[in-house]
Amino acid sequence: MAFNLFMPESHQRPRLACELSPDGVVAARLADAQQTVTAHAPLFAGALIPGLKTPNIIDKAAVVAALKRALDAVETRDKRLTLVMPDAAARVLLLDFDTLPSKPAEALPVVRFRLRKLVPFEVDDAAISYQIMQQTATETKLLVTAMPHGVLAEYEEAVRLAGYEPGVVLPSTLAALAALTQTEPALLVNLNGNSVTTAITRGEELMLHRSMELPESEAQRDDELRHAVSVSIAYFEDTLASVPDTVFYAGPGGAPELTRILALEQFRIRDLISAAAAGNGNNVPKGLLAGVSGALAS
């Protein structure tokens, strides 16, 4: 599934992508024969702290240097890229409307009006994109992404200072979901810096997208992570009358780390990106590749 949010004038995805997170920058380039070249440049703790208020980028020089190091390492002449941002820097919502104008120019003010009571920032000056997930004669279901303009500008400026041009912008989990090939209902857990997002899909339908910030204490983080996954599994069971066969994971440490934290023996936990897809000699941890892999998915 390809979530065409924040699309540029050309609707063709760039063959270059990078994801910015508090852990660092992951860059990926789609080479010939559908092979992917990747690179990773770590960041020190505190250089990037995602959120809905500026500044997110605390040490601009360090972030720009990491972007340039990772992107230059994939040996590309392309300068236009898909930028994958932390989930904590945006709000993703599933909204229902009785009716919605067919023209985007007329629909967007309706969406903005609805968002005024749903997001903790000024929507009139926010970057907002929406995608119709389902539509009938009596109901329209939208996937909406909203991001404070100042926050978006920070990330775009950093990319430009590194010598590249952001063409498409995607929140981390929406990007990662495009790498999910399973058509059966699936649960994804995306641990991204200081937040965790759980998402449930059924085919190309996004049924749940739930993000929450995590505390700094490791023990408390693990407790909150277990709670977030338990809530999503309960939602999965209530909505689909079944339990997920597999819990997919994107994040540091890979599937073994999430298995250790959750201690849920009844569920199989797998990395969203397989070892075969991750392996290209650059030693980028496969748990960090979901966002860029989805961003490059056709």
Sequence and secondary structure as in RCSB ss.txt:
>XXXX:A:sequence
MAFNLFMPESHQRPRLACELSPDGVVAARLADAQQTVTAHAPLFAGALIPGLKTPNIIDKAAVVAALKRALDAVE
TRDKRLTLVMPDAAARVLLLDFDTLPSKPAEALPVVRFRLRKLVPFEVDDAAISYQIMQQTATETKLLVTAMPHG
VLAEYEEAVRLAGYEPGVVLPSTLAALAALTQTEPALLVNLNGNSVTTAITRGEELMLHRSMELPESEAQRDDEL
RHAVSVSIAYFEDTLASVPDTVFYAGPGGAPELTRILALEQFRIRDLISAAAAGNGNNVPKGLLAGVSGALAS
>XXXX:A:secstr
     S  SS S  SEEEEEETTEEEEEEE GGG EEEEEEE  TTSB   SSS SBS HHHHHHHHHHHHHHT 
    EEEEEE GGGSEEEEEEES   SSHHHHHHHHHHHHTTTSSS GGGEEEEEEEEEE SS EEEEEEEEEHH
HHHHHHHHHHHTT EEEEEEEHHHHHHTT    S EEEEEEETTEEEEEEEETTEEEEEEEEE  SSHHHHHHHH
HHHHHHHHHHHHHHHSS  SEEEEESTTHHHHHHHHH  TTSEEEESS HHHH SSS   GGG HHHHHHH  
